[in-house]
Amino acid sequence: MSPLPITLFTSLAMLAFAGNSLLNRLALTGSTLDAAGFTLLRLLSGAVFLWLLLRIRRRSVPLAGNGLSALALFLYAAGFSFAYRDLTASTGALLLFGAVQATMILAGIVRGERPGRLQIAGSALALAGLLYLLLPGASAPQPLAAVLMIAAGISWGVYSLHGRGSADPLADTAGNFIRAVPLALLTVAGGWLINGELMLSQADCRGVLYALLSGALASGAGYALWYRVLPAMQAATAATVQLTVPALTAIAGVWLLAEPLTMRVILASLLILGGVAVYIRCRPPAP
């Protein structure tokens, strides 16, 4: 691929990933759709979009992916949705990103990677930012919501690690989305049993539209674009590019959702994103 399509597709993919946070917040704060319903509609529309995309490209589409990855994908999507009931878009994206990167870094250390001094300093900086974001105070995130988002980030990190080396990441992602749909259905059914009513039946058109856009475009199309350009990028470049997602989310949250951008979030963003950037850029070359 030439540089122009790579830049364009990468930019669109990062905007799509940031869009997931915005669409989730819009649905939960501006419609009657609940978190369980959003999770189901997001996974279902993502599965349909990715299956159709593969069907257009190929005559036969065998079910790829696996159960463990599907479980991790569901836990990410559910934790993400339930956490955004009480988190701003910027805080949620920052917690998610920090947890994903921490999971990836720890997995590398467990596999035998030995970070250098600058990488250790970068990790300490990012951890300090995450702890600062979670410190008690007037602008601190709601504790349970923060835990749910961190769990979602860990799940996405596990999903990413489990999918490394996939020969066909788009087909695997489609298969994992399809496998995750029954788990989301069970969540909706569980809410029905607990509440005595099917909350999804009360969803308005606006909330349903936000969920479908999140699944088909922000998730399905976003992943398709990302996997299209990923083979043409160096690993460090791909990891660094993803640093833009929390920043884009914060800017869009202030602009589109009128959310406050507190000094705590700004300082935590600088520490977390800066620390992760140092860790990525100072990684020694593979032998």
Backbone hydrogen bonds, N-H to C=O, Kabsch-Sander energy under -0.5 kcal/mol:
donor,donor_aa,acceptor,acceptor_aa,energy
6,I,2,S,-1.7
7,T,3,P,-2.6
8,L,4,L,-2.6
9,F,5,P,-3.1
10,T,6,I,-2.3
11,S,7,T,-2.3
12,L,8,L,-2.3
13,A,9,F,-2.3
14,M,10,T,-2.4
15,L,11,S,-2.2
16,A,12,L,-2.2
17,F,13,A,-2.4
18,A,14,M,-2.2
19,G,15,L,-2.0
20,N,16,A,-1.1
20,N,17,F,-0.5
21,S,17,F,-0.7
21,S,18,A,-0.6
22,L,18,A,-1.4
23,L,19,G,-3.0
24,N,20,N,-2.1
25,R,21,S,-2.4
26,L,22,L,-2.7
27,A,23,L,-2.2
28,L,24,N,-2.3
29,T,25,R,-2.0
30,G,26,L,-2.0
31,S,27,A,-0.8
38,F,34,D,-2.3
39,T,35,A,-2.3
40,L,36,A,-2.2
41,L,37,G,-2.6
42,R,38,F,-2.6
43,L,39,T,-2.4
44,L,40,L,-2.7
45,S,41,L,-2.4
46,G,42,R,-2.2
47,A,43,L,-2.4
48,V,44,L,-2.3
49,F,45,S,-2.5
50,L,46,G,-2.5
51,W,47,A,-2.4
52,L,48,V,-2.5
53,L,49,F,-2.4
54,L,50,L,-2.3
55,R,51,W,-2.5
56,I,52,L,-2.1
57,R,53,L,-1.4
58,R,54,L,-2.3
64,A,62,P,-0.7
64,A,171,A,-0.5
70,A,66,N,-2.0
71,L,67,G,-2.2
72,A,68,L,-2.2
73,L,69,S,-2.5
74,F,70,A,-2.5
75,L,71,L,-2.7
76,Y,72,A,-2.2
77,A,73,L,-2.6
78,A,74,F,-3.1
79,G,75,L,-2.3
80,F,76,Y,-2.6
81,S,77,A,-2.1
82,F,78,A,-2.7
83,A,79,G,-2.3
84,Y,80,F,-1.5
85,R,82,F,-1.1
86,D,83,A,-1.8
92,G,88,T,-2.5
93,A,89,A,-2.3
94,L,90,S,-2.1
95,L,91,T,-2.5
96,L,92,G,-2.6
97,F,93,A,-2.7
98,G,94,L,-2.6
99,A,95,L,-2.2
100,V,96,L,-2.4
101,Q,97,F,-2.6
102,A,98,G,-2.3
103,T,99,A,-2.2
104,M,100,V,-2.2
105,I,101,Q,-2.6
106,L,102,A,-2.6
107,A,103,T,-2.2
108,G,104,M,-1.9
109,I,105,I,-2.1
110,V,106,L,-2.4
111,R,107,A,-1.9
112,G,109,I,-1.3
113,E,108,G,-2.7
120,I,116,G,-2.4
121,A,117,R,-2.4
122,G,118,L,-2.5
123,S,119,Q,-2.6
124,A,120,I,-2.5
125,L,121,A,-2.2
126,A,122,G,-2.4
127,L,123,S,-2.6
128,A,124,A,-2.3
129,G,125,L,-2.0
130,L,126,A,-2.1
131,L,127,L,-2.7
132,Y,128,A,-2.5
133,L,129,G,-2.1
134,L,130,L,-1.4
135,L,131,L,-0.8
135,L,132,Y,-0.7
140,A,137,G,-1.3
142,Q,86,D,-0.6
146,A,142,Q,-2.5
147,V,143,P,-2.4
148,L,144,L,-2.4
149,M,145,A,-2.2
150,I,146,A,-2.4
151,A,147,V,-2.5
152,A,148,L,-2.1
153,G,149,M,-2.3
154,I,150,I,-2.5
155,S,151,A,-2.3
156,W,152,A,-2.3
157,G,153,G,-2.3
158,V,154,I,-2.5
159,Y,155,S,-2.5
160,S,156,W,-2.6
161,L,157,G,-2.5
162,H,158,V,-2.6
163,G,159,Y,-1.4
164,R,161,L,-1.0
166,S,163,G,-1.7
172,D,168,D,-2.3
173,T,169,P,-2.5
174,A,170,L,-2.3
175,G,171,A,-2.4
176,N,172,D,-2.5
177,F,173,T,-2.5
178,I,174,A,-2.3
179,R,175,G,-2.2
180,A,176,N,-1.7
181,V,177,F,-1.1
181,V,178,I,-0.6
183,L,179,R,-0.5
184,A,180,A,-1.8
185,L,181,V,-2.2
186,L,182,P,-2.0
187,T,183,L,-1.6
188,V,184,A,-2.1
189,A,185,L,-2.6
190,G,186,L,-2.5
191,G,187,T,-2.1
192,W,188,V,-1.8
193,L,189,A,-2.2
194,I,190,G,-2.3
195,N,191,G,-2.8
196,G,192,W,-1.8
199,M,197,E,-1.0
201,S,198,L,-1.1
202,Q,199,M,-1.5
203,A,200,L,-1.5
208,V,204,D,-2.0
209,L,205,C,-2.4
210,Y,206,R,-2.3
211,A,207,G,-2.2
212,L,208,V,-2.5
213,L,209,L,-2.5
214,S,210,Y,-2.2
215,G,211,A,-2.3
216,A,212,L,-3.0
217,L,213,L,-1.5
218,A,213,L,-2.4
219,S,214,S,-1.5
220,G,215,G,-2.7
221,A,216,A,-2.0
222,G,217,L,-1.7
223,Y,219,S,-2.9
224,A,220,G,-2.1
225,L,221,A,-2.5
226,W,222,G,-2.3
227,Y,223,Y,-2.8
228,R,224,A,-1.1
229,V,225,L,-1.5
230,L,226,W,-2.0
232,A,229,V,-1.5
233,M,230,L,-1.8
238,A,234,Q,-2.6
239,A,235,A,-2.3
240,T,236,A,-2.3
241,V,237,T,-2.5
242,Q,238,A,-1.2
243,L,240,T,-1.8
244,T,241,V,-1.8
245,V,242,Q,-1.3
247,A,243,L,-0.7
248,L,244,T,-3.0
249,T,245,V,-2.5
250,A,246,P,-2.3
251,I,247,A,-2.3
252,A,248,L,-2.6
253,G,249,T,-2.5
254,V,250,A,-1.9
255,W,251,I,-2.2
256,L,252,A,-3.5
257,L,252,A,-0.8
257,L,253,G,-1.0
258,A,254,V,-0.5
259,E,253,G,-2.0
262,T,260,P,-0.8
266,I,262,T,-2.1
267,L,263,M,-2.7
268,A,264,R,-2.6
269,S,265,V,-2.4
270,L,266,I,-2.1
271,L,267,L,-2.2
272,I,268,A,-3.0
273,L,269,S,-2.6
274,G,269,S,-0.5
274,G,270,L,-1.5
275,G,271,L,-2.4
276,V,272,I,-2.4
277,A,273,L,-2.2
278,V,274,G,-2.1
279,Y,275,G,-2.1
280,I,276,V,-2.6
281,R,277,A,-2.7
282,C,278,V,-1.8
283,R,280,I,-1.2
